[in-house]
Amino acid sequence: MASEIKLPRLGQGMESGVVVKWLKREGQTVKKGEPLYELDTDKVTQEVESPSTGVLLKIVLPEGEAAVGTTIAYLGEKGEQVPEGAAPPAASSAAGEPAPEPAAASEAIPSAVGASADGDGPAGRVKASPLARRLARERGIDLARAAGSGPGGRIVASDIERAITATTPSFVPAPDGASAGAVERVPLTNVRRTIARRLTEAWQAPAFQLTTSADMSEVLAMRARLRERVEPGEQPASIADFLTKACAQALVRYPAVNSLWLSDAIETHHAVDIGIATATDRGLIVPVLRGCERKSLSELAVARRDLVSRTLDGTIGLNELEGGTFSISNLGTFAVEQFVAVLNPPQVAIIAAGAVVERPIVRAGKVEVAPVLTLTLTCDHRAVDGSVAAEFLVAVKSSLEEPGLML
């Protein structure tokens, strides 16, 4: 009997997903582990592999949203029968509103809905990247009217961003007696709903903050020396890389900070998997840099840049967004000098780094000007005591002020 292919739960908290494109056609043989279709979640768009080997007998959901566990296709032996007229129920959004009903398998898919990433879709389909399709769907942009600047006229994310800028927003007039002006109403995206839900969870924790400042003179001097030694095309370690390495070393010494708060236990990890808070055009996303305690400064620099780059362009895998044990939020590039970061549950700690700024400090009884980095550690007091948090923060500060210990 034909087996059902159900929409998988690819991450904690995932309730629904959007089938973007099938990579195989009905009647084609599929091997286990072979990419079968593209699935858009509230975090990323990624390829989903076939759960077994067989013939793709029927695609129930060619494109559109469905709840986790919904049957979206049938796989089996050639000639096997599948239920007629099977169609998935529409998934409900996080706000409790019903999602748009997906098209039936026999219906043509209008070009404005999505696009084939490689041009092998039905005639009339618009060619667009998965990230471009997502941005268009979230902002109500008709792909059929967007001009593509990619290879072969393919629509890419920057094309959608230009279309968003050029689109006149719909405004709601101010009530009688209110100040003159207009209000723009922007519907919540899946990513924004997820951010709201997780931030609400974070504020329920009894959190506390500790702040310190690190003299970055030695880090800047070492970075300058490393820049002279890099090969053509390479980049030296950045301040963010030095901070990541300092946190990794401190987390090994203070594993209580490298823990998760669960409903019935505190789960302490000895592998250091650091989440790097990254601002994207889809909202804040925290990809995870794994095995930081085993990586050298240069290895961390290469891995961190690759991770952030793929997060920004939307090619990050969902498995790279799960399982972090600690997080870093860095707003130094925005000239923010100090801020408090919100916890990333179930993690029990996150560190916030501002910009390196020139400040007066006292050395050997004399006032001097030095580059200073302000760090603020936020901890869940249910899992981390204040003294442990303080010792951890001092360890991070010490590593930054003596960066030779990181090499």
C-alpha positions, -999 to +999 in steps of 0.1 A: +000+000+000+012+035-008+028+053+021+019+089+031+045+117+031+036+140+059+047+175+066+075+171+091+082+189+123+117+203+117+121+222+149+108+229+183+077+250+182+070+244+145+033+241+139+030+246+101+051+250+070+048+261+034+056+238+005+075+261-019+084+237-047+086+200-055+120+188-068+105+156-082+075+151-105+047+126-101+058+092-115+095+098-109+115+073-088+129+088-056+157+074-035+158+076+003+177+107+014+173+124-020+159+160-019+122+159-025+107+193-020+115+228-006+098+237+027+095+272+041+092+274+079+090+304+101+128+305+101+143+292+068+136+276+035+153+243+031+152+211+011+135+181+027+147+146+019+126+116+009+119+093+039+122+062+018+128+049-018+099+045-042+078+062-069+063+096-062+027+085-069+008+116-061+015+152-049-014+162-028-001+197-020+018+212-049+024+244-032+010+262-001+007+260+037-003+230+058-001+219+094+026+196+107+015+160+102-006+168+071-003+143+042+012+162+013+021+133-011+021+095-015+051+073-022+051+036-032+055+011-059+046+019-095+009+013-102-002+014-066-035+031-059-037+062-037-068+078-022-087+100-047-094+136-039-071+137-009-063+173+001-047+187+032-066+210+056-054+246+058-030+253+086-040+278+113-017+308+119-002+316+152-027+344+156-056+320+153-065+331+118-071+304+091-044+302+065-053+305+028-065+272+014-039+255-008-047+247-044-058+212-053-034+190-071-052+193-103-054+231-103-030+252-122-007+273-099-009+310-109+025+326-116+020+352-089+021+326-061+056+313-065+083+304-089+106+276-100+141+283-087+157+265-117+131+272-144+118+236-148+084+244-135+051+247-154+050+271-183+042+307-172+058+302-138+079+332-126+115+323-118+124+334-083+147+324-054+130+308-023+139+339-002+124+362-029+092+341-028+091+344+010+096+382+010+070+386-017+044+365+002+050+383+035+047+418+020+020+411-005+042+417-036+030+402-069+059+383-083+045+385-118+050+423-117+085+422-102+115+427-125+142+401-120+179+410-119+193+375-114+205+350-140+180+346-168+157+372-153+153+353-120+138+374-092+161+376-062+156+391-027+170+426-037+143+428-064+116+423-039+131+448-016+131+474-044+095+465-051+086+470-015+102+504-015+083+514-047+050+501-035+027+528-019+017+516+015-020+515+025-028+540+051-056+542+077-069+577+082-066+591+117-098+593+138-117+626+140-100+649+165-067+630+163-035+646+151-031+649+113-013+620+097-017+584+087-010+549+101+006+521+081-007+486+090+018+458+084+005+423+088+025+400+111+048+375+094+055+340+107+090+351+117+077+381+136+050+359+154+078+335+164+100+364+177+070+378+197+063+344+212+099+337+223+104+372+237+072+367+258+086+334+271+119+352+279+103+379+300+086+353+322+121+343+335+134+360+366+164+376+348+192+398+362+220+417+345+256+424+352+278+449+334+315+453+330+340+471+306+370+456+289+401+475+278+404+464+241+439+479+235+456+445+233+428+430+211+431+459+186+469+455+186+467+418+180+441+422+153+465+446+135+493+421+137+471+393+124+460+415+095+496+417+083+499+380+083+467+370+064+469+355+030+453+375+000+416+370+000+415+361+037+401+383+065+416+387+100+396+379+131+372+407+140+363+420+175+332+397+173+355+367+168+376+376+198+345+380+219+332+346+207+365+329+216+366+346+250+330+335+258+338+299+247+368+297+270+348+311+299+318+288+293+342+258+296+352+271+330+317+280+341+294+254+326+264+266+347+262+295+324+262+271+294+229+255+305+193+251+295+163+256+318+138+228+312+104+222+328+118+195+352+156+200+351+186+222+344+205+207+315+242+216+317+262+213+285+299+208+282+300+214+244+298+251+237+273+259+209+270+297+207+240+314+191+250+345+171+221+370+171+218+382+135+195+410+122+180+400+088+153+415+066+130+388+080+137+397+117+161+385+143+175+350+137+200+332+159+221+306+140+243+284+162+281+281+159+288+246+172+318+232+190+333+266+198+354+252+226+373+231+201+379+259+175+409+282+173+404+319+169+410+317+132+387+287+128+360+306+147+364+336+125+359+316+093+330+296+107+312+326+121+314+346+089+301+317+069+272+311+093+262+348+094+265+351+056+242+322+050+217+335+076+216+368+058+210+353+023+184+328+036+203+296+028+209+286+065+196+251+074+170+247+101+192+223+120+217+252+123+191+273+142+184+248+169+203+236+200+223+266+211+236+267+247+245+304+250+240+335+228+259+367+218+241+398+207+265+425+192+252+459+183+287+475+180+284+481+143+253+502+150+273+526+173+253+514+203+276+516+234+256+496+259+223+476+260+205+447+276+198+416+255+168+395+261+172+358+270+169+332+243+149+304+260+156+277+270+192+291+273+199+307+307+224+334+296+231+359+268+258+385+265+253+419+249+283+437+234+283+474+224+307+494+203+344+499+212+347+535+221+375+557+234+371+564+271+392+577+300+406+549+322+431+548+351+464+530+346+490+530+374+473+560+390+472+580+357+442+588+336+446+576+300+423+572+270+418+537+258+394+517+235+367+502+258+340+476+252+310+474+275+295+440+281+262+432+298+254+396+308+217+386+312+211+355+332+181+334+343+184+335+381+166+301+384+197+284+369+226+308+375+237+324+408+249+360+408+284+350+420+289+325+392+276+350+366+301+376+379+330+351+378+321+342+342+319+379+331+353+386+348+367+356+328+354+371+295+369+405+304+403+389+313+405+370+281+398+402+261+424+422+280+450+394+275+441+380+241+473+361+239+456+335+261+432+328+232+459+317+207 
